[in-house]
Amino acid sequence: MKKILIVDDMVFMRLSIKNMLEKEGQFEFYEASNGMEAVQRYKEFKPDLVTMDITMPDMTGIEALKLIIEYDPKAVVMMISAMGQEAMVRESILSGAKTFIIKPFKEEQMLKTVQKLLSI
């Protein structure tokens, strides 16, 4: 069973992503509401995939990404950004993110991206 860490400061977004992915298969889900929590949960649960929002309080998704990649260079992190954050998306990829999707995204896009990253 693959483990997925969903990181977003909005409960609604975490729930939406989880609901989309639950339809696809058997996953074990973990959640974090900010970057600091994401790094802590990554170290604790060692997920196969992280979906990471960029804009969050306390620590941004990019800062968390850098710490996760420093801890585990093989981490698979997919950044999720709102329209108009192209510079942040570029910085994310340069910092080790495997890919990104833009909000609002369609369920099909999320599923295909996750399948590709997890090779399922």
Contacts in CASP RR format, 6 or more apart in sequence:
PFRMAT RR
TARGET T0000
AUTHOR 0000-0000-0000
METHOD contacts of the structure
MODEL  1
MKKILIVDDMVFMRLSIKNMLEKEGQFEFYEASNGMEAVQRYKEFKPDLV
TMDITMPDMTGIEALKLIIEYDPKAVVMMISAMGQEAMVRESILSGAKTF
IIKPFKEEQMLKTVQKLLSI
1 26 0 8 1.000
1 27 0 8 1.000
1 28 0 8 1.000
2 26 0 8 1.000
2 27 0 8 1.000
2 28 0 8 1.000
2 48 0 8 1.000
2 49 0 8 1.000
2 118 0 8 1.000
2 120 0 8 1.000
3 27 0 8 1.000
3 28 0 8 1.000
3 29 0 8 1.000
3 30 0 8 1.000
3 45 0 8 1.000
3 46 0 8 1.000
3 47 0 8 1.000
3 48 0 8 1.000
3 49 0 8 1.000
4 21 0 8 1.000
4 27 0 8 1.000
4 28 0 8 1.000
4 29 0 8 1.000
4 30 0 8 1.000
4 47 0 8 1.000
4 48 0 8 1.000
4 49 0 8 1.000
4 50 0 8 1.000
4 51 0 8 1.000
4 114 0 8 1.000
5 29 0 8 1.000
5 30 0 8 1.000
5 31 0 8 1.000
5 32 0 8 1.000
5 38 0 8 1.000
5 41 0 8 1.000
5 42 0 8 1.000
5 45 0 8 1.000
5 47 0 8 1.000
5 49 0 8 1.000
5 50 0 8 1.000
5 51 0 8 1.000
6 14 0 8 1.000
6 17 0 8 1.000
6 18 0 8 1.000
6 29 0 8 1.000
6 30 0 8 1.000
6 31 0 8 1.000
6 32 0 8 1.000
6 50 0 8 1.000
6 51 0 8 1.000
7 14 0 8 1.000
7 31 0 8 1.000
7 32 0 8 1.000
7 33 0 8 1.000
7 34 0 8 1.000
7 35 0 8 1.000
7 37 0 8 1.000
7 38 0 8 1.000
7 50 0 8 1.000
7 51 0 8 1.000
7 52 0 8 1.000
7 53 0 8 1.000
7 56 0 8 1.000
7 61 0 8 1.000
7 64 0 8 1.000
8 14 0 8 1.000
8 17 0 8 1.000
8 33 0 8 1.000
8 51 0 8 1.000
8 53 0 8 1.000
8 56 0 8 1.000
8 80 0 8 1.000
9 33 0 8 1.000
9 34 0 8 1.000
9 53 0 8 1.000
9 55 0 8 1.000
9 56 0 8 1.000
9 57 0 8 1.000
10 53 0 8 1.000
11 33 0 8 1.000
13 53 0 8 1.000
13 80 0 8 1.000
13 103 0 8 1.000
14 31 0 8 1.000
14 33 0 8 1.000
17 51 0 8 1.000
17 110 0 8 1.000
18 29 0 8 1.000
18 31 0 8 1.000
20 107 0 8 1.000
20 110 0 8 1.000
20 111 0 8 1.000
21 27 0 8 1.000
21 29 0 8 1.000
21 110 0 8 1.000
21 111 0 8 1.000
21 114 0 8 1.000
22 29 0 8 1.000
23 107 0 8 1.000
23 111 0 8 1.000
24 111 0 8 1.000
24 114 0 8 1.000
24 115 0 8 1.000
24 120 0 8 1.000
30 41 0 8 1.000
30 45 0 8 1.000
30 47 0 8 1.000
31 41 0 8 1.000
32 38 0 8 1.000
32 40 0 8 1.000
32 41 0 8 1.000
33 56 0 8 1.000
34 56 0 8 1.000
34 57 0 8 1.000
34 58 0 8 1.000
34 59 0 8 1.000
34 64 0 8 1.000
35 52 0 8 1.000
35 56 0 8 1.000
35 58 0 8 1.000
35 59 0 8 1.000
35 60 0 8 1.000
35 61 0 8 1.000
35 63 0 8 1.000
35 64 0 8 1.000
36 58 0 8 1.000
36 59 0 8 1.000
36 64 0 8 1.000
38 50 0 8 1.000
38 52 0 8 1.000
38 59 0 8 1.000
38 61 0 8 1.000
38 64 0 8 1.000
38 68 0 8 1.000
39 59 0 8 1.000
39 64 0 8 1.000
39 67 0 8 1.000
39 68 0 8 1.000
39 71 0 8 1.000
41 47 0 8 1.000
42 50 0 8 1.000
42 68 0 8 1.000
42 71 0 8 1.000
42 72 0 8 1.000
42 75 0 8 1.000
43 71 0 8 1.000
46 72 0 8 1.000
48 76 0 8 1.000
48 118 0 8 1.000
49 76 0 8 1.000
49 77 0 8 1.000
49 78 0 8 1.000
49 114 0 8 1.000
49 117 0 8 1.000
49 118 0 8 1.000
50 68 0 8 1.000
50 75 0 8 1.000
50 76 0 8 1.000
50 77 0 8 1.000
50 78 0 8 1.000
51 78 0 8 1.000
51 80 0 8 1.000
52 61 0 8 1.000
52 64 0 8 1.000
52 65 0 8 1.000
52 77 0 8 1.000
52 78 0 8 1.000
52 79 0 8 1.000
52 80 0 8 1.000
52 97 0 8 1.000
53 61 0 8 1.000
53 79 0 8 1.000
53 80 0 8 1.000
53 81 0 8 1.000
54 60 0 8 1.000
54 61 0 8 1.000
54 62 0 8 1.000
54 79 0 8 1.000
54 80 0 8 1.000
54 81 0 8 1.000
54 82 0 8 1.000
54 85 0 8 1.000
54 88 0 8 1.000
54 89 0 8 1.000
54 92 0 8 1.000
55 61 0 8 1.000
55 81 0 8 1.000
55 82 0 8 1.000
55 85 0 8 1.000
61 79 0 8 1.000
61 92 0 8 1.000
62 79 0 8 1.000
62 88 0 8 1.000
62 91 0 8 1.000
62 92 0 8 1.000
62 95 0 8 1.000
65 77 0 8 1.000
65 79 0 8 1.000
65 92 0 8 1.000
65 95 0 8 1.000
65 96 0 8 1.000
65 97 0 8 1.000
66 95 0 8 1.000
68 75 0 8 1.000
68 77 0 8 1.000
69 75 0 8 1.000
69 77 0 8 1.000
69 95 0 8 1.000
69 96 0 8 1.000
76 98 0 8 1.000
76 117 0 8 1.000
76 118 0 8 1.000
77 96 0 8 1.000
77 97 0 8 1.000
77 98 0 8 1.000
78 97 0 8 1.000
78 98 0 8 1.000
78 99 0 8 1.000
78 100 0 8 1.000
78 101 0 8 1.000
78 113 0 8 1.000
78 114 0 8 1.000
78 117 0 8 1.000
79 89 0 8 1.000
79 92 0 8 1.000
79 93 0 8 1.000
79 97 0 8 1.000
79 99 0 8 1.000
79 100 0 8 1.000
79 101 0 8 1.000
80 100 0 8 1.000
80 101 0 8 1.000
80 102 0 8 1.000
80 103 0 8 1.000
80 105 0 8 1.000
81 88 0 8 1.000
81 89 0 8 1.000
81 92 0 8 1.000
81 100 0 8 1.000
81 101 0 8 1.000
81 102 0 8 1.000
81 103 0 8 1.000
82 102 0 8 1.000
82 103 0 8 1.000
83 102 0 8 1.000
83 103 0 8 1.000
89 100 0 8 1.000
92 100 0 8 1.000
93 99 0 8 1.000
93 100 0 8 1.000
98 117 0 8 1.000
99 113 0 8 1.000
99 116 0 8 1.000
99 117 0 8 1.000
101 109 0 8 1.000
101 110 0 8 1.000
101 113 0 8 1.000
114 120 0 8 1.000
END
